[in-house]
Amino acid sequence: MRFDILTLFPEMFAGVFDATIIGRAREMGHVEIVLRNIRDYAPGKHHVTDDTPYGGGGGMIMKPEPIFNAVEAILGIEIPPDGYRSLLQQGYPPIILLTPQGRLLKQAVARELAVHERLLLLCGRYEGVDERVCQFLVTDELSIGDYVLSGGEIAAMVLVDVLTRLIPGVLGDPEATANDSHSAGLLEYPHYTRPANYRGQTVPDILLSGHHAKLTEWRRQQSLARTLARRPDLLAEAELSEVDRKYLATLQDSSEDEVTP
Ligand code: 6GU
């Protein structure tokens, strides 16, 4: 998978993209990342990339021209007058704007994006991006959560990490991701490693018992109980068996007992 990242701050990405999983995925050729400095595509001696908003209100807005120029140069095309969207059907890559106004990035959204061979990621900065960029260039807008970042760069790093993990061959053991939190719509069960007794706190007996079927059942129950306690909103979309539902019902019953008048 190839990512072209359009940003005013390419230097922010170095550590994250050179280390561990992403670094190794790049070395192995699973992932190609090209950082593009939007400033390089801004005309004039001063390469101005932002300006004050029409109508006032303060803050600075990213100008459309450097961004349109960058996309045209990177893809070797002219943006049609009716916008870039029509080129998607011809196999041109999606252009994703990272913005707090976008749809929320979830594991299901990542799986949907993972089918693409190439993505252009546009990192918004300042108070925002000129609306004509959103209307005529961008094909998708993504946010990574309901909070405000100083720019889309960190969100772009998050997206690249999430997508890289989905590329076959990047992670050694495919089973390692099967139980990941969110991959099956539930939070993950708790993990323990040696020592069995640490500062008087012991590992649950079931993990030391060697009873495989019981262990699998315990982990599933832990996963369900945790999701119910921490993220009950996820249960509506999770794939649940009849056994799962019965177990959740016992948890809900016992929590009702605990309610004090
Ligand atoms: Cl993608 N950008 C910014 N600036 N803030 C965010 C975000 C993105 N996602 C959540 N907050």
Residues whose N, C-alpha, C, O or C-beta is under 5 A from the ligand:
A	BS01	6GU	L98 T99 P100 L142 S143 I144 G145 Y147 V148 L149 S150 G151 G152 A155
